[in-house]
Amino acid sequence: MPLRTTDRVDEPLSLYGATKRSNELMAYAYSHLFAVPVTGLRFFTVYGPWGRPDMAVWLFTQAIFDGRPLRLFNSGRMSRDFTYIDDVVEAVVRLIPSPPNVDAAAPATPASRIYNVGNSQPVEVGELANLLEKIIGRPAKRELLPMRSIDVLETFADSSDLERAVSFAPRTAIADGLRAFVDWFRQYHCREN
């Protein structure tokens, strides 16, 4: 850790990881075959308004409001590199006008790049629950569960390549992003404090 784009990732341990890597390989081959520049983006646990309802931030927020227990796998002792949606959008917008160039010294090499888009600040899932409790103003019930085979202990992005390329890397503090999400969630679901 942190995970770099240069790390070998050809032996994924989950179907999710395998599909992500196969997509990158197909894009690389397409770039080579049709001389189309491609940019791959590895997003790290994106959250925020209008986010996915199957992700921890949404699930935990909804559970706290509903008085249901939070399901904490590995007893909440896993870390994720939570990346706020506004930072993801900013990275994508900055990358659009900067496609990779064909290398004149190696013209047979496809114009293909991969960037990590992550906050580079892993947060333990148990701490995520603590922060949401404070922001929402209610205690959370916790259901401590064992580790699942589909999970990894930690994700932690090295976004330095992205920062060098476009002078930007995600930096929204988790507490700030969670406050914005909870404010949106309350409004979207017409929830009271």
Stockholm file with secondary structure:
# STOCKHOLM 1.0

chainA/1-193         MPLRTTDRVDEPLSLYGATKRSNELMAYAYSHLFAVPVTGLRFFTVYGPWGRPDMAVWLFTQAIFDGRPLRLFNSGRMSRDFTYIDDVVEAVVRLIPSPPNVDAAAPATPASRIYNVGNSQPVEVGELANLLEKIIGRPAKRELLPMRSIDVLETFADSSDLERAVSFAPRTAIADGLRAFVDWFRQYHCREN
#=GR chainA/1-193 SS CCBCTTSCCSSCSSHHHHHHHHHHHHHHHHHHHHTCCEEEEEECSEESTTCCTTSHHHHHHHHHHHTCCEEEEGGGCCEECCEEHHHHHHHHHHHTTCCCCCCTTCTTSCCEEEEEECCSCCEEHHHHHHHHHHHHTSCCCEEEECCCTTCCSBCCBCCHHHHHHHSCCCCCCHHHHHHHHHHHHHHHHTCCC
#=GC SS_cons         CCBCTTSCCSSCSSHHHHHHHHHHHHHHHHHHHHTCCEEEEEECSEESTTCCTTSHHHHHHHHHHHTCCEEEEGGGCCEECCEEHHHHHHHHHHHTTCCCCCCTTCTTSCCEEEEEECCSCCEEHHHHHHHHHHHHTSCCCEEEECCCTTCCSBCCBCCHHHHHHHSCCCCCCHHHHHHHHHHHHHHHHTCCC
//
